[in-house]
Amino acid sequence: MEKWKKVLPLAVMGFLLTGCGTTTAEVTTIAILKDGTIEHTLVEDFGEESVDALQSMMLENTAAYNKNSSGDDGITVKTVEAKDGIVKVVMTYPDAAAFDGFMNMDVVEVDPALRAPFFYGTVEEAFMEGYDLEIKLQGVENEEVLQGKNDLLAKGEKKIIIYDNEMNLGAPVQISLQEKPAYVSGNVTMIGKKLVEISGEEEMAYILME
């Protein structure tokens, strides 16, 4: 996964634009909004020299992705804030697929096997797309355990998030949800009724909604 670690910082640092804004997140956050759009707040510690060197290249990548996108709505930069070397950038994406596609754009050019996915949809859709459902999920508010594909497919219409934190290089990331999680994998920590935190990069994170 070392190639992925060399590629992702290029994408993240290149989001810096001229201007300023305000964000409240202290760690990188992925927020799923009511209409299914994704708001991604990147919180990173970068040196100004590195940011300036990569800015132009990544802006071109953003424009290229939007140009090649089949949807009417593109990726946008909502706000930017830089202070004391800490850069906060809020990006909006029309849906989870666009977020996944853009964040992995540079990676798949190097090696498609290095893709670190972000999926948000029903369990049935995840199964149809080939995601591994032979997993164990623990109930958030009870002792119930879901074990394996059959248990998950019994909840086929429920929404699920599948996320590989290699996308954030293993650093903590929070995911803000519209629904309450009912079951989560062992690498997911509940920090609010509709807010979870994921850290590390050894295993995929799974969050199954009520």
C-alpha positions as CSV (number, residue, x, y, z in Angstrom):
1,M,0.0,0.0,0.0
2,E,3.1,2.3,0.0
3,K,2.2,3.6,-3.5
4,W,-1.2,4.7,-2.2
5,K,0.5,6.6,0.6
6,K,2.7,8.4,-1.9
7,V,-0.3,9.4,-4.1
8,L,-3.0,10.5,-1.7
9,P,-1.1,13.5,-0.2
10,L,-0.9,14.9,-3.7
11,A,-4.6,14.9,-4.0
12,V,-5.2,16.3,-0.5
13,M,-2.7,19.1,-0.6
14,G,-3.8,20.3,-4.0
15,F,-7.2,21.3,-2.8
16,L,-5.8,24.6,-1.4
17,L,-7.3,27.6,-3.1
18,T,-6.9,31.3,-2.7
19,G,-9.4,32.6,-0.1
20,C,-10.6,31.7,3.3
21,G,-13.5,30.3,5.2
22,T,-14.4,28.7,8.5
23,T,-14.9,25.1,9.4
24,T,-15.5,23.5,12.8
25,A,-14.1,20.0,12.3
26,E,-10.9,19.3,14.1
27,V,-10.3,16.0,12.3
28,T,-11.0,14.9,8.8
29,T,-14.8,14.4,8.6
30,I,-17.1,12.8,6.0
31,A,-20.7,14.0,6.3
32,I,-23.5,12.3,4.5
33,L,-26.3,14.9,4.0
34,K,-30.0,14.3,3.7
35,D,-30.0,14.4,-0.1
36,G,-27.2,11.9,-0.4
37,T,-24.5,14.4,-1.1
38,I,-21.1,14.1,0.6
39,E,-19.4,17.0,2.5
40,H,-15.7,16.2,3.1
41,T,-13.8,18.3,5.5
42,L,-10.0,17.7,5.1
43,V,-7.9,18.7,8.1
44,E,-4.2,18.4,7.4
45,D,-0.9,19.7,8.6
46,F,1.0,20.9,5.5
47,G,4.0,23.2,4.8
48,E,3.1,26.1,2.5
49,E,5.8,25.3,0.1
50,S,4.4,21.8,-0.6
51,V,0.9,23.1,-1.0
52,D,1.8,25.8,-3.5
53,A,3.8,23.4,-5.6
54,L,0.9,21.0,-6.0
55,Q,-2.0,23.4,-6.2
56,S,-2.2,23.9,-9.9
57,M,-1.9,20.2,-10.7
58,M,-4.7,19.1,-8.5
59,L,-7.0,21.9,-9.6
60,E,-6.6,20.5,-13.1
61,N,-7.5,17.1,-11.8
62,T,-10.7,18.4,-10.2
63,A,-11.7,20.1,-13.5
64,A,-10.8,16.9,-15.4
65,Y,-13.0,14.7,-13.1
66,N,-15.9,17.0,-13.4
67,K,-15.5,17.1,-17.2
68,N,-15.5,13.3,-17.5
69,S,-18.4,12.9,-15.0
70,S,-21.7,11.7,-16.4
71,G,-23.7,13.6,-13.8
72,D,-25.0,17.1,-14.0
73,D,-23.6,18.1,-10.6
74,G,-19.8,18.3,-10.1
75,I,-17.4,18.4,-7.2
76,T,-17.0,21.8,-5.6
77,V,-14.7,23.5,-3.1
78,K,-17.0,25.1,-0.5
79,T,-14.6,26.8,1.9
80,V,-10.9,26.9,2.6
81,E,-9.1,27.9,5.8
82,A,-5.3,27.9,6.4
83,K,-3.7,28.9,9.7
84,D,-0.4,27.9,11.4
85,G,0.2,25.2,8.8
86,I,-3.2,23.6,9.4
87,V,-5.3,23.5,6.2
88,K,-9.1,22.9,6.4
89,V,-10.8,22.4,3.1
90,V,-14.5,21.6,2.7
91,M,-15.4,19.8,-0.5
92,T,-18.8,18.7,-1.7
93,Y,-19.6,15.7,-3.9
94,P,-23.0,14.9,-5.5
95,D,-22.9,11.3,-4.1
96,A,-20.8,8.6,-2.6
97,A,-19.7,7.3,-5.9
98,A,-18.3,10.7,-6.9
99,F,-16.4,10.9,-3.6
100,D,-15.0,7.4,-4.0
101,G,-14.0,8.1,-7.6
102,F,-12.3,11.4,-7.0
103,M,-10.4,10.4,-3.9
104,N,-9.1,7.3,-5.7
105,M,-8.5,9.0,-9.1
106,D,-4.7,9.2,-8.8
107,V,-4.5,5.8,-7.1
108,V,-6.1,3.8,-9.8
109,E,-3.8,5.3,-12.4
110,V,-0.9,3.8,-10.5
111,D,-2.6,0.4,-9.7
112,P,-6.3,-0.2,-9.5
113,A,-5.7,-2.8,-6.8
114,L,-4.7,0.1,-4.4
115,R,-8.2,1.6,-4.5
116,A,-9.4,2.4,-1.0
117,P,-13.2,2.4,-1.4
118,F,-16.0,4.4,0.2
119,F,-19.5,2.8,-0.4
120,Y,-22.9,4.1,0.8
121,G,-26.0,2.2,-0.3
122,T,-28.1,-0.8,0.6
123,V,-26.6,-4.1,1.7
124,E,-28.0,-5.7,-1.5
125,E,-26.3,-3.1,-3.6
126,A,-23.0,-3.7,-1.7
127,F,-23.4,-7.4,-2.4
128,M,-24.1,-6.9,-6.1
129,E,-20.9,-4.7,-6.3
130,G,-18.8,-7.5,-4.9
131,Y,-18.0,-6.2,-1.4
132,D,-17.0,-8.8,1.2
133,L,-19.9,-9.4,3.5
134,E,-18.3,-12.4,5.4
135,I,-17.8,-10.1,8.4
136,K,-18.8,-9.8,12.0
137,L,-20.8,-6.7,13.2
138,Q,-21.7,-5.9,16.8
139,G,-25.0,-4.3,17.9
140,V,-24.6,-0.7,19.0
141,E,-27.3,-0.8,21.7
142,N,-27.4,-4.6,22.4
143,E,-25.4,-7.8,22.5
144,E,-26.7,-9.0,19.1
145,V,-24.1,-10.0,16.6
146,L,-24.4,-10.3,12.8
147,Q,-22.1,-13.0,11.5
148,G,-21.4,-13.5,7.8
149,K,-23.1,-12.8,4.5
150,N,-26.5,-14.5,5.2
151,D,-27.1,-12.3,8.3
152,L,-26.3,-9.2,6.4
153,L,-28.4,-10.1,3.4
154,A,-31.3,-10.6,5.7
155,K,-31.1,-6.9,6.2
156,G,-30.7,-6.2,2.5
157,E,-32.7,-3.0,2.2
158,K,-30.8,-1.3,5.1
159,K,-28.2,1.3,4.3
160,I,-24.5,0.4,4.9
161,I,-21.2,2.3,4.8
162,I,-18.1,0.4,3.8
163,Y,-14.9,2.4,4.1
164,D,-11.2,1.7,3.8
165,N,-9.3,4.2,6.0
166,E,-6.3,3.8,3.9
167,M,-8.0,6.7,2.1
168,N,-7.0,8.8,5.1
169,L,-3.7,7.1,5.6
170,G,-4.9,5.5,8.8
171,A,-5.4,8.8,10.6
172,P,-8.6,9.2,12.5
173,V,-11.7,10.2,10.4
174,Q,-15.2,10.9,11.6
175,I,-18.3,10.0,9.6
176,S,-21.5,12.0,10.3
177,L,-24.7,10.1,9.4
178,Q,-28.3,10.8,8.8
179,E,-29.5,7.5,10.3
180,K,-28.5,5.9,13.6
181,P,-26.1,3.0,13.3
182,A,-27.5,-0.3,14.4
183,Y,-24.3,-2.5,13.9
184,V,-20.7,-1.6,13.5
185,S,-17.4,-3.4,12.9
186,G,-14.8,-3.6,15.6
187,N,-12.7,-0.7,14.3
188,V,-15.7,1.8,14.5
189,T,-16.2,3.8,17.7
190,M,-19.5,5.6,18.4
191,I,-18.9,9.2,19.6
192,G,-22.4,10.4,19.1
193,K,-25.9,9.1,18.2
194,K,-25.1,9.7,14.5
195,L,-21.4,10.2,14.6
196,V,-18.6,7.5,14.4
197,E,-14.8,7.6,14.4
198,I,-12.5,5.2,12.5
199,S,-8.8,4.9,12.9
200,G,-6.2,2.6,11.7
201,E,-6.0,1.0,8.3
202,E,-5.8,-2.8,8.9
203,E,-9.4,-3.6,8.1
204,M,-12.4,-2.2,6.3
205,A,-14.9,-0.4,8.4
206,Y,-18.6,-1.4,8.2
207,I,-21.5,0.7,9.5
208,L,-25.0,-0.8,9.2
209,M,-27.9,1.6,9.7
210,E,-31.2,1.0,11.6
